């Protein structure tokens, strides 16, 4: 289901009350003209799976964090920030997950330049 | 008392890979724990985007070196789903047999290392490795490689199955059943083992769901969830196997779930061997590798599998020659993310009982 980014937290809250209380993964896709976030929710009782997608502007991608609803979103959000540069607001810890010294380039974006960083290493 | 900060790792025998833990302790009580990951990050998702479909399985195998076949099969299955390739019937049974043998090998290795973490030095470890070696020998004869198999092709496998495979596999299941049953005497009756695992690292049901843990860790908390049952693939729906469930959610239960899973895997293997034996057409060879991928349908593909460590998921956006995007959900990633919640408040000495019981493999977490 595709939604607007403003209603993300409300929508997920609604799904959570409906029994979709297991967050499998958050992932991002780069379609060059826009970025897409996909939230994979799961209902452990009824074994149903639901995909919630939303589009973001690639120049200044920002979205509200959902840690309040799903605590395991923490690592997924940090990974996505590191790989795609999508900033998650309303969360305390803004640290990178994998490389503490990264944060300039976003490797999983399609515009990422290969081998650029090798030249910096001396 | 004042808080003391202890650094563990990144290289430490009990972290099973490169994992750094920053632990704040008050006396011997853990006040806070912060896992630092990323030491083995190789950007597998990016690598997959830049390779033709069938060039990628070797990369996928390296992200879980304990059970490489699981990820290999998961990736090949997602390509099959994208290209709508039918898997030959005999190959379906053989794949199930191989995957269950791989699960047994993975659980055996885990039992050995877990007992080592708890100070039961090397007895069970050597026993488990003895049994695991027998499993690997069989897998080697099928695939040609002892550890990294690269054994799957679209629609089947790389090689024909040897004539004596069924007989040998039956013998191996008997051997495993007899040997693994012996573990019970030395592990379950060991008061040291019980003291170090019972009511240690308790993960209640609601927290397990909130933290998105999966596999044996989730099932030890009393949740009936297994992809083989909830979204059956191949012939898993034909086989009436049980999913071991425990309700206390402590380290002991996580051990028991894995231990019982070994016997369920043996049961599945025997059933599959029977089915395979009854087939008239035993051809399992898949399509030849073409580096230029077959035309993929543009829809998004989501493939799920029950890996030894939990639920693995591949989200793929196919494109004609290379995938446009592959995202991996690794079970160990979510399981490790729950460690701060699990370990905070417990004693420092119990940390490795808790960490060990999660059965993490670091390359899978860092990707």
Interface residues (C-beta under 8 A of the other chain):
Chain A: X21 X22 X23 X24 X25 X27 X29 X30 X38 X40 X44 X47 X49 X51 X70 X71 X72 X74 X75 X83 X97 X98 X99 X100 X107 X108 X112
Chain B: X36 X37 X38 X41 X43 X45 X46 X209 X210 X211 X212 X223 X225 X230 X231 X302 X311 X313 X315 X317 X325 X327 X329 X333 X334 X337 X338 X341 X366
